[in-house]
Amino acid sequence: MLGNFLIGLREGIEAALVVSILLTYLVRTNRHSLIRFVWYGVAAAAAVSVLIAVGLETISSDLSATLEPIFAGVVSFVAVGFVTWMIFWMKRSARTISADLRNQLDSAATSGGALAVASMAFVAVLREGAETAIFFWAAAHATGNSLASVVGLVLGLATAVVVGWAFYRSAATVNLAKFFKITGILLVFVAAGVLSYGIHEFQEVGWLPGGSNVLVDLSGVLIEGTFLATLVAGLFNLKPTTTTLQVIGYAAYSVTVLYFLLRNKVSPTPAEPKSADLSSVPSS
């Protein structure tokens, strides 16, 4: 549940931030007639994202006992790839996302009008929605508790909506670089757990070796149904028994991604302020 709450919160805030920047800029440049087209794009992106999640579950439930682990493993690896890309994309973009979106919106409104604005909102939100749908599906299957996963995701998205509203009302100034760095660190461990789950699924069908070579056995401590087991499974997607290859995959991914995420790299060019303060948007 906690891992999926984090997924919903992180991805939801990214989407809410995009929408709030678009809406604020339209208001302050006196383009009120285009606001509804932003919402059309957002609604369409949300619907497609839900369809992606439903489609993954439908496909998985219709597969045989042999094919289902293969499908789950592939989706898990794809999900890890998506979330890793997202973590580093936001690390690079957190300082400039507001200016970039304003420039894109100006171009869309000038060249394509309402349809271009709706398409821009659709693509921007769908990127976050598709990542959320795929990663949520993989994380939910890794923990094996679908109801708790859904509740966690919904709570995370609901919190993101509140934060997005605060952004839009300019009631909050948030250091985006710091926020996305912290959530990125936490998501690394969630993604590592999904990677470990994917390895386990491939071991089940014999695509990876060592399925019976259990290195860590915490079944006496992480008893199913207890708070500790739920906490560990929800936040880190870890099971009581873990094979050697799963441990290697988990550790190698976590260490490598955290190294590149946390290392300081001096930028040769000045950057925008890190905060999400939208007051710098020019008015008409």
C-alpha positions in Angstrom: 0.0 0.0 0.0 2.8 2.5 0.9 4.7 1.8 -2.2 1.6 2.4 -4.4 0.7 5.5 -2.3 4.2 6.8 -3.2 3.7 6.0 -6.9 0.3 7.8 -7.0 1.7 10.8 -5.1 4.8 11.2 -7.2 3.2 10.7 -10.6 0.1 12.5 -9.6 2.0 15.6 -8.5 4.0 15.6 -11.7 0.7 15.6 -13.7 -0.9 18.1 -11.3 2.0 20.4 -11.7 1.8 20.3 -15.5 -1.9 21.0 -15.4 -1.6 23.9 -12.9 1.2 25.5 -14.9 -0.9 25.3 -18.1 -4.1 26.6 -16.4 -2.3 29.5 -14.6 -0.5 30.6 -17.8 -3.7 30.6 -19.8 -5.5 32.7 -17.1 -2.6 35.2 -16.8 -2.3 35.6 -20.6 -6.1 36.1 -20.9 -6.8 32.9 -22.9 -9.7 31.7 -20.8 -11.4 30.1 -23.8 -8.7 27.5 -24.1 -8.9 26.3 -20.4 -11.7 23.8 -21.2 -9.5 22.2 -23.8 -6.8 21.6 -21.3 -9.4 19.7 -19.2 -10.5 17.7 -22.3 -6.9 16.6 -22.8 -6.5 15.7 -19.1 -9.8 13.7 -19.1 -8.8 11.8 -22.2 -5.3 11.0 -20.8 -6.8 9.8 -17.5 -9.3 7.5 -19.4 -6.5 6.0 -21.5 -4.4 5.4 -18.5 -7.2 3.5 -16.8 -7.7 1.5 -19.9 -4.0 0.6 -19.9 -4.2 -0.7 -16.3 -7.4 -2.7 -17.0 -5.9 -4.0 -20.2 -2.9 -5.4 -18.4 -5.0 -7.1 -15.8 -7.3 -8.5 -18.4 -4.5 -9.9 -20.5 -2.8 -11.4 -17.4 -6.0 -13.1 -16.1 -6.6 -14.7 -19.5 -3.1 -16.2 -19.8 -2.2 -19.8 -18.9 -0.2 -20.7 -15.7 2.9 -20.8 -17.8 2.5 -17.6 -19.8 1.3 -15.5 -16.9 4.7 -15.4 -15.0 6.4 -14.5 -18.3 3.9 -11.6 -18.9 4.3 -10.4 -15.3 8.0 -10.5 -15.5 8.2 -8.6 -18.8 5.8 -5.9 -17.5 7.8 -5.7 -14.3 11.0 -5.0 -16.2 9.3 -2.5 -18.5 7.9 -0.8 -15.4 11.3 -0.5 -13.8 12.6 1.0 -17.0 9.8 3.5 -17.1 10.2 4.6 -13.5 14.0 4.8 -13.8 13.7 7.1 -16.8 11.1 9.2 -15.1 13.3 9.7 -12.0 16.2 11.0 -14.0 14.0 13.0 -16.4 12.5 14.9 -13.5 15.9 15.4 -11.9 16.9 17.2 -15.1 13.6 19.0 -15.7 12.5 20.1 -12.2 14.2 23.5 -12.5 13.0 24.3 -16.0 9.6 22.6 -16.4 7.6 25.7 -15.9 9.4 27.7 -18.6 9.4 24.7 -21.0 5.7 24.2 -20.6 4.9 27.9 -21.1 6.9 27.9 -24.3 5.2 24.8 -25.6 1.8 26.2 -24.8 2.5 29.4 -26.6 3.6 27.5 -29.6 0.6 25.2 -29.5 -1.9 28.0 -29.0 -0.4 30.0 -31.9 0.0 27.3 -34.4 -2.8 24.8 -33.7 -5.3 26.6 -31.5 -7.7 24.7 -29.2 -6.9 21.2 -30.6 -3.2 21.7 -30.2 -3.7 22.8 -26.6 -5.8 19.8 -25.8 -3.3 17.5 -27.5 -0.5 19.0 -25.5 -2.3 18.5 -22.2 -3.2 15.0 -23.3 0.4 14.0 -24.1 1.8 15.6 -21.0 -0.6 13.9 -18.6 -0.7 10.6 -20.5 3.1 10.2 -20.0 2.5 10.3 -16.3 -0.7 8.2 -16.5 0.8 5.4 -18.6 3.8 5.2 -16.3 1.5 5.1 -13.3 -0.7 2.4 -14.8 2.2 0.1 -15.8 4.2 0.6 -12.6 1.1 0.3 -10.4 0.2 -3.0 -12.0 3.6 -4.5 -11.6 3.9 -3.2 -8.0 0.5 -4.6 -7.1 1.3 -8.0 -8.4 4.7 -7.9 -6.6 2.9 -7.4 -3.2 0.0 -9.7 -4.0 -2.5 -7.4 -2.3 -4.6 -5.8 -5.0 -7.1 -4.1 -2.7 -4.4 -2.4 -0.5 -2.5 -1.4 -3.7 -5.6 0.3 -5.2 -6.3 2.1 -1.9 -2.7 3.3 -1.7 -2.7 4.5 -5.3 -6.1 6.3 -4.8 -4.9 8.0 -1.6 -1.6 9.1 -3.3 -3.5 10.5 -6.3 -6.0 12.3 -4.0 -3.1 13.9 -2.1 -1.6 14.9 -5.4 -4.8 16.6 -6.4 -4.8 18.7 -3.2 -1.1 19.6 -3.8 -1.9 20.5 -7.4 -4.8 22.7 -6.3 -2.4 24.5 -3.9 0.0 25.0 -6.8 -2.7 26.5 -8.9 -4.0 28.8 -6.1 -0.4 29.8 -5.4 -0.9 28.9 -1.8 2.3 26.8 -1.7 5.8 27.3 -2.8 7.6 23.9 -3.0 11.2 23.2 -3.7 10.5 20.8 -6.6 14.1 19.7 -7.0 14.3 18.6 -3.3 10.8 17.0 -3.4 11.5 14.9 -6.5 14.9 14.0 -5.2 13.4 12.6 -2.0 10.6 10.8 -3.7 13.0 9.6 -6.3 15.2 7.9 -3.6 12.1 6.2 -2.2 11.0 5.1 -5.6 14.3 3.5 -6.3 13.7 0.9 -3.6 10.1 0.4 -4.8 11.4 -0.2 -8.3 14.2 -2.5 -7.0 11.4 -4.6 -5.4 9.5 -4.7 -8.7 12.7 -5.8 -10.4 13.2 -8.5 -7.8 9.6 -9.7 -8.5 10.3 -9.8 -12.2 13.4 -11.9 -11.6 11.3 -14.3 -9.5 8.7 -14.7 -12.2 11.4 -15.6 -14.8 12.9 -18.0 -12.3 9.6 -19.7 -12.0 9.4 -20.6 -15.7 13.1 -21.4 -15.9 14.2 -18.4 -17.9 16.6 -17.4 -15.1 18.6 -19.8 -12.9 18.6 -20.2 -9.1 14.9 -20.4 -8.4 15.4 -22.8 -5.5 18.6 -21.1 -4.2 17.0 -19.0 -1.3 19.6 -16.6 0.2 17.3 -14.7 2.6 14.5 -16.4 4.5 12.6 -14.1 6.8 9.5 -16.1 6.9 9.8 -16.4 10.6 9.8 -12.6 11.0 7.7 -11.4 8.1 4.6 -13.3 8.9 1.9 -12.8 6.2 -0.8 -10.4 7.5 1.3 -8.8 10.2 2.0 -5.0 10.1 5.7 -5.5 9.6 5.2 -7.9 6.6 2.6 -5.5 5.1 5.0 -2.5 5.6 8.0 -4.2 4.0 5.9 -5.6 1.1 4.1 -2.3 0.6 7.1 -0.1 0.6 9.9 -2.3 -0.8 7.9 -5.0 -2.6 10.0 -7.7 -0.8 8.8 -11.2 0.0 9.9 -13.2 3.1 12.0 -15.6 0.9 14.4 -14.1 -1.6 16.7 -16.0 -4.0 20.4 -15.1 -4.5 19.7 -13.7 -7.9 16.9 -11.5 -6.6 19.2 -10.1 -3.9 21.9 -9.4 -6.5 19.4 -7.7 -8.8 17.9 -5.6 -6.0 21.2 -4.5 -4.6 22.9 -3.8 -8.0 19.9 -1.7 -9.2 19.6 0.2 -6.0 23.3 1.0 -5.6 23.7 2.0 -9.3 20.6 4.2 -9.6 21.2 5.9 -6.2 24.8 6.6 -7.2 23.8 8.5 -10.4 20.8 10.1 -8.7 22.7 11.5 -5.8 25.9 12.5 -7.3 26.4 16.2 -7.8 26.9 17.4 -11.3 27.6 21.1 -11.8 25.6 22.7 -14.6 27.5 25.2 -16.8 24.4 27.3 -17.3 22.2 29.1 -14.8 19.0 27.4 -14.0 15.5 28.5 -13.0 14.6 28.8 -9.4 13.8 25.4 -7.9 10.5 26.3 -6.4 7.0 25.8 -7.9 6.1 29.4 -7.4 4.1 30.4 -10.5 4.0 34.1 -9.7 6.7 34.8 -12.3 4.2 33.9 -15.1 3.7 37.1 -17.1 0.2 38.6 -17.0 -1.6 40.1 -19.9 
